[in-house]
Amino acid sequence: KIYENNGFICLLDDKKSIVTKTFISNIRIVKSQKNNITLLGQIWYHPPGYHKAWKMRLNNEIVQKNIWKSFRKEELQGWLVYVLHTTTIGQVKENISIQIDGNEFHHLDGFFCTLGEEVNGIGGYFGRGFGALNDCLCGGFGVKTISKLTWLNHQRSKKIFKTKFDKILQIFADRHVQVILK
């Protein structure tokens, strides 16, 4: 008989609280001796930068905006997955106005990092791709609605993002967000 054995491997802090976890499927116990167990299975691989972000959190280093700027470009999806898993939503905001500066990010992942912190504060999440941005704008993730986005130095972003810039503007327009380009 075959059983589906799926679960999580968890990293615990010194108080035995779960800090992070990784899903593992098709778990098989290969070896078990006293307090030592060897498992075999398939794990979901976190993108580069994910574990770096967790180490920073455990060392209380995520204390101000733009910590993500210390990450290499190829590590930013890891940062975004980390903030997706750790952003704590307090009171849901409604009809907020936000401002971003195109000089503060140099690629699409940086845009999502900037937007996440502008909406949800230090280490905040608000999408990591077009579908996720659209989902966030539908409610949840700390904001019911954004009434206005002021995008400073948008010409720089437009040059970097090319056709993706228009895609971002369309997503905001579809969700009735007034975008002011400066």
Sequence and secondary structure as in RCSB ss.txt:
>XXXX:A:sequence
KIYENNGFICLLDDKKSIVTKTFISNIRIVKSQKNNITLLGQIWYHPPGYHKAWKMRLNNEIVQKNIWKSFRKEE
LQGWLVYVLHTTTIGQVKENISIQIDGNEFHHLDGFFCTLGEEVNGIGGYFGRGFGALNDCLCGGFGVKTISKLT
WLNHQRSKKIFKTKFDKILQIFADRHVQVILK
>XXXX:A:secstr
      EEEEEE TTS EEEEEEEEEEEEEEEETTEEEEEEEE    TTHHHHHHHHHTT   STTGGGGS GGG
HHHHHHHHHHH    S B SEEEEEEGGG SSHHHHHHHHHHHHH TT  S SSHHHHHHHHTS TTBS EEEEE
EETHHHHHHHHTHHHHHHHHHHHHTT EEEE 
